[in-house]
Amino acid sequence: MPAAAEELKRLLGEFNGRHAADLSMVVSRTGVPIAHQGPQDLNAETFASLAATLMNAAEVMYTGLGRAAPDRIIVQSGSGTLVASLLGSKAMFVALGKRDEILQGIEDMAAGIKSVLAAKA
């Protein structure tokens, strides 16, 4: 797992640089941080838990209305955009940054992370 975690951190660092992200993270669906790149003072456990809670709440809302669960959520404010995108049934990719920059490259990044996670399984 350490080699996979290091590869994920490398991918996340590249994503941050390429897309002006302040933070990017791979999180388990239960809210456990798997890998992250961002501020040193970030409480990764809290952030991961809250991101998973957002995704799970959206899933409950959609299925409660008889719709398929979302595979991505986007939260926007004047100071940035948070995107959480599922990576299958066990993990998700979360990124925070400027709207246009952060929305670019999400699909490519998700494919790269899925590849690393599949290799460790």
Secondary structure as UniProt FT lines:
FT   HELIX           2..19
FT   STRAND          21..28
FT   TURN            29..30
FT   STRAND          33..37
FT   TURN            40..41
FT   HELIX           44..64
FT   TURN            65..66
FT   STRAND          72..77
FT   TURN            78..79
FT   STRAND          80..86
FT   STRAND          91..97
FT   HELIX           99..103
FT   TURN            104..105
FT   HELIX           106..120
//
